[in-house]
Amino acid sequence: MTPALRHDLLFDDILYLELARHEHEAFRQLLSIIVPPEDVLDSADLLRDVLDDEATRRAIIEGACRLQSMIGEQSSADIEALYRDLMEADPAQLATWLVEGKPDPTRHAALTSYLSEMPYQLPPIPNLMFMRDPCAVVGNGLVVGHMAKSARMREALLMRYIYMQHPLVNGNEHVPAWFDKLSPANNNPVDAAATIEGGDVLVIRPDLVLVGLSERTSSEAIDALACGFAKQGSPVRT
């Protein structure tokens, strides 16, 4: 991250990396004291696991490329080249690229370009540290985020598949999705008006949920979420 790029990635300032890593590890250790250590899971590890499945790997790659195409900053040829590179990567490399970004070799080599342009074919998603925003648990199901900012769209895609596919998270049971614009079966996945983030979703009781109307959560998404609760038999009543 550079001063010129930080706003594109939704940061007010540049993190001091070593201090951030130290604080992250301290937080992990604290969690391991509060809950059994085996219950403290790392999303990067879980992502590598789900990418071992060929069908899931293809679905995530197709979803990631579709989101990049929606942003509209790359040509169709660039998206096709990105798709080929991602499909050829092994699960470990693919997981790294999906979170940390896939460098663009034509831009990464030049320092002047690096300081002024996004030097990635697939940009990084550093906001993944805010774990409830892209995917919020409500009861026994999920509210899959439909992020208002393009820099965060891929977070929800990755967490959707982790929650739904990884046995350490879902216990090999079907996980209902109360709101899921990123489902491959969704007929209108690019509904720009219906945006929602889990940070605006507050579970008061099993039957009562508050949702904040904000710059990142729209009234259209709140209406759709209410319909999702009603249609799929969730415990939410209000």
JOPELIN-V58879 format. One record per residue. PSI is psi in whole degrees, -180 to 180 (NA if undefined). NEAR is the number of other ideal C-beta (glycine too) atoms within 10 Angstrom. Layout:
# JOPELIN-V58879
psi/near
PSI/NEAR
PSI/NEAR
This chain:
# JOPELIN-V58879
psi/near
136/14
165/14
-36/9
-24/12
-12/19
-35/15
-35/10
-31/14
10/19
33/13
141/14
-25/6
172/8
128/12
145/14
107/10
-47/9
-39/8
-41/9
-42/12
-41/11
-44/11
-37/12
-44/11
-37/10
-39/10
-42/12
-44/12
-39/11
-45/10
-38/14
-19/13
-38/8
-40/8
164/9
136/8
-33/10
-12/8
-4/10
106/15
144/13
126/9
-32/20
-41/17
-44/12
-38/20
-44/23
-40/18
-48/18
-26/22
-11/24
-24/11
124/14
-43/9
-41/8
-41/18
-46/20
-42/12
-40/18
-43/25
-46/20
-41/15
-43/21
-42/23
-36/20
-41/17
-40/19
-38/21
-37/18
-37/13
-33/11
17/8
-2/11
150/17
166/10
-34/8
-39/8
-41/15
-41/16
-41/13
-40/13
-44/21
-45/17
-44/11
-43/16
-40/22
-29/13
-12/9
148/17
163/11
-39/17
-46/13
-41/15
-44/22
-40/23
-47/15
-40/20
-28/26
-49/18
-7/16
151/19
113/20
147/16
110/20
-27/9
-23/10
-31/16
-27/13
-27/11
121/12
-41/10
-39/8
-40/14
-34/17
-22/12
-18/13
158/15
109/18
40/21
140/16
-38/22
110/22
155/21
165/20
71/21
-17/20
1/16
-14/20
-23/13
88/14
-25/13
-23/15
-50/22
-21/30
116/26
133/25
127/15
113/23
-130/15
16/13
-174/23
147/22
103/27
120/24
145/32
93/28
139/22
-27/17
131/15
-29/16
-15/18
-1/21
-42/23
-24/25
-48/26
-38/26
-49/24
-45/26
-31/26
-49/24
-33/22
-49/25
-40/20
-23/20
-24/21
124/19
-25/10
-21/13
-46/18
-3/15
28/8
24/9
156/8
131/8
112/15
149/18
113/19
-28/24
125/26
80/23
-16/21
3/25
136/15
-23/10
-7/6
130/13
-16/6
65/7
-13/16
29/11
95/15
-25/10
-32/10
78/18
144/21
143/29
144/27
-22/24
-19/17
0/22
116/23
119/13
112/14
-48/9
167/10
-29/13
1/13
122/12
133/23
135/10
124/19
133/13
116/11
-175/13
-15/10
-10/19
120/23
163/19
-33/11
-42/15
-37/25
-42/18
-44/11
-37/20
-43/22
-42/16
-39/12
-42/19
-43/23
-42/12
-33/10
11/12
39/9
165/19
-9/14
129/21
-26/11
NA/10
